[in-house]
Amino acid sequence: MSKEYDDGGPAFPALGNTYGNANKGMTLWDYYAAAALTGQESNPNNDWDYNESAQIAAKMADAMIAERKKRFK
């Protein structure tokens, strides 16, 4: 059984039901993690391996979702 977590919902929700409910696309959590990873990897002094970078990006995405929950109750 997988752990449930708040992924923030769709990052770019489509209006209407054009494509059905089969694919809602990227979640807000995925978007935040990708943005964090892009920032980390653009740093020329970054000496983390890919696993470390992914873990840090995931933690940053979790933190951004948590902060967003505080602001948008």
C-alpha angles and dihedrals in degrees: 000000000000123000114254115231137171106260094178093245125258116347093207107022116195119231115244125355099293096142100024123237097294096099123021092172130221119001123228088248090056090049093050092047092049091049092049092048092049090053093049095047093048090062107099090206093057108123097171120122118237094263092054091047091050092049092050092047090051092051090049091050090050090051093049092050090048092050091047090053090056093052100041105043 
